[in-house]
Amino acid sequence: MMLGILSMVAFNLVDTYFVGMLGSLQLAALSFTFPVIMVIFSIMQGLGIGATALISKSIGRSDRKQAARETTDSLMLSVLLAGVFIIIGVLTVEPTFRLLGASDEILPYVVEYMTIWYLALFFVIIPFVGNSAIRSTGDTRTPSMIMIFAVIINAILDPLLIFGYGPIPAMGLKGAATATAISRAMTMILSLWVLNFREKLLIKKLPEWNNWKPILWIGIPSGISKMIVPITTGVITALLARHGEFVVAGYGVATRVEFLAKSILFALSASIGPFSGQNFGAGNFSRIRSGVFYSNLFSVGWGLLVAAILFFFGKPIASIFTDDQEVINATALYLTLVSFSFGFQGVVQIVNSNINTLNKPLTASSIVFIQMLIIGIPLLYWLDDLYGVKGIYAAIAITYVIGGLISAIFNRSVMIRLQQEQLNTPL
């Protein structure tokens, strides 16, 4: 799972690297696309979480026939949503990015990239949901290998299509979008092949609409809660901008280090979904409780280990990314003040994945809502006024810690309630 998550980072880094060679306008255009793509990916993640919850429980009950029905219906729902996104996206591409602040100089590049990207959405959403279905069986290796394959194909096609080679014309930013479309199309074929021929989880029948309701019941709140994180990141960036460009640059470097440090925790939280779903389907609540407890314990321990490493090596690590001493100092300050709380944020991710799978999406979403919007953002403004940059970083750390503690409390409450419901259910 960790390799799969890192491959997503690598995919974006490859695009950024080659597009950066075209010039600053093209790179700026690519940067403008990230917020919109993140919103769509948040919805896709929600759909994948909903599909995982449904399919893994059927597999836990050893009901492969129902799992196949749910997998097929999940993919059909993803096709429908992809069609909606494509129509809306293509028709609104110019006004959307003008609203985001794209200038007349940059807008044509944004349009040429996003028009192709929108049309390729079928190739993006279907393997995303398909890989979630594969994970529901307990196989996390195959989806990761498929994602790594996409990175390799994208890395090969990017320079060929962007700059041209031999009979292949130089396509510029259109080439980057086309490379993404082709690599995603190939991953779609692979994931569908695995689901159909190896797992036998695809059937040739029209969808059963009643399966869409539980997927959307979990998927919509999960997708909305995923959107809260980039909103909070935007607030943090705006506050740091008041203190100088080097602080924003330092924060950008630090968050990349943070992502790498937390990648194993993201992978763990993604693995909890199918684990909890299969045990929920089998009625094994004690195993869910034990699995989540040890995952949370590992998360906090990992965070403290990372904090110890970054306390001593924060500046040398920052110097890998930049030679500007002010940026290095700003990066090291974030890593020193915030890194001890990384593990607590990992607890938030783990518990969220578990509670979503247990059919409590509103409870899972409320954790993120309370953590980020009720506690986090007000605390950011307050401590910024009092202590400046150190106050902002302290607010992030406090928000992570409180979020982890709230998550543990919510998780315990949900598990007790579900076990009581199981005891009260007549045989």
Rosetta blueprint (number, residue, H / E / L):
1 M L
2 M H
3 L H
4 G H
5 I H
6 L H
7 S H
8 M H
9 V H
10 A H
11 F H
12 N H
13 L H
14 V H
15 D H
16 T H
17 Y H
18 F H
19 V H
20 G H
21 M L
22 L L
23 G L
24 S H
25 L H
26 Q H
27 L H
28 A H
29 A H
30 L H
31 S H
32 F H
33 T H
34 F H
35 P H
36 V H
37 I H
38 M H
39 V H
40 I H
41 F H
42 S H
43 I H
44 M H
45 Q H
46 G H
47 L H
48 G H
49 I H
50 G H
51 A H
52 T H
53 A H
54 L H
55 I H
56 S H
57 K H
58 S H
59 I H
60 G H
61 R L
62 S L
63 D L
64 R H
65 K H
66 Q H
67 A H
68 A H
69 R H
70 E H
71 T H
72 T H
73 D H
74 S H
75 L H
76 M H
77 L H
78 S H
79 V H
80 L H
81 L H
82 A H
83 G H
84 V H
85 F H
86 I H
87 I H
88 I H
89 G H
90 V H
91 L H
92 T H
93 V H
94 E H
95 P H
96 T H
97 F H
98 R H
99 L H
100 L L
101 G L
102 A L
103 S L
104 D L
105 E L
106 I L
107 L H
108 P H
109 Y H
110 V H
111 V H
112 E H
113 Y H
114 M H
115 T H
116 I H
117 W H
118 Y H
119 L H
120 A L
121 L H
122 F H
123 F H
124 V H
125 I H
126 I H
127 P H
128 F H
129 V H
130 G H
131 N H
132 S H
133 A H
134 I H
135 R H
136 S H
137 T L
138 G L
139 D L
140 T L
141 R H
142 T H
143 P H
144 S H
145 M H
146 I H
147 M H
148 I H
149 F H
150 A H
151 V H
152 I H
153 I H
154 N H
155 A H
156 I H
157 L H
158 D H
159 P H
160 L H
161 L H
162 I H
163 F H
164 G L
165 Y E
166 G L
167 P L
168 I E
169 P L
170 A L
171 M L
172 G L
173 L H
174 K H
175 G H
176 A H
177 A H
178 T H
179 A H
180 T H
181 A H
182 I H
183 S H
184 R H
185 A H
186 M H
187 T H
188 M H
189 I H
190 L H
191 S H
192 L H
193 W H
194 V H
195 L H
196 N H
197 F H
198 R H
199 E L
200 K L
201 L L
202 L L
203 I L
204 K L
205 K L
206 L L
207 P L
208 E L
209 W H
210 N H
211 N H
212 W H
213 K H
214 P H
215 I H
216 L H
217 W H
218 I H
219 G H
220 I H
221 P H
222 S H
223 G H
224 I H
225 S H
226 K H
227 M H
228 I H
229 V H
230 P H
231 I H
232 T H
233 T H
234 G H
235 V H
236 I H
237 T H
238 A H
239 L H
240 L H
241 A H
242 R L
243 H L
244 G L
245 E H
246 F H
247 V H
248 V H
249 A H
250 G H
251 Y H
252 G H
253 V H
254 A H
255 T H
256 R H
257 V H
258 E H
259 F H
260 L H
261 A H
262 K H
263 S H
264 I H
265 L H
266 F H
267 A H
268 L H
269 S H
270 A H
271 S H
272 I H
273 G H
274 P H
275 F H
276 S H
277 G H
278 Q H
279 N H
280 F H
281 G H
282 A L
283 G L
284 N L
285 F H
286 S H
287 R H
288 I H
289 R H
290 S H
291 G H
292 V H
293 F H
294 Y H
295 S H
296 N H
297 L H
298 F H
299 S H
300 V H
301 G H
302 W H
303 G H
304 L H
305 L H
306 V H
307 A H
308 A H
309 I H
310 L H
311 F H
312 F H
313 F H
314 G H
315 K H
316 P H
317 I H
318 A H
319 S H
320 I H
321 F H
322 T L
323 D L
324 D L
325 Q H
326 E H
327 V H
328 I H
329 N H
330 A H
331 T H
332 A H
333 L H
334 Y H
335 L H
336 T H
337 L H
338 V H
339 S H
340 F H
341 S H
342 F H
343 G H
344 F H
345 Q H
346 G H
347 V H
348 V H
349 Q H
350 I H
351 V H
352 N H
353 S H
354 N H
355 I H
356 N H
357 T H
358 L L
359 N L
360 K L
361 P H
362 L H
363 T H
364 A H
365 S H
366 S H
367 I H
368 V H
369 F H
370 I H
371 Q H
372 M H
373 L H
374 I H
375 I H
376 G H
377 I H
378 P H
379 L H
380 L H
381 Y H
382 W H
383 L H
384 D H
385 D H
386 L H
387 Y H
388 G L
389 V H
390 K H
391 G H
392 I H
393 Y H
394 A H
395 A H
396 I H
397 A H
398 I H
399 T H
400 Y H
401 V H
402 I H
403 G H
404 G H
405 L H
406 I H
407 S H
408 A H
409 I H
410 F H
411 N H
412 R H
413 S H
414 V H
415 M H
416 I H
417 R H
418 L H
419 Q H
420 Q H
421 E H
422 Q H
423 L H
424 N H
425 T L
426 P L
427 L L
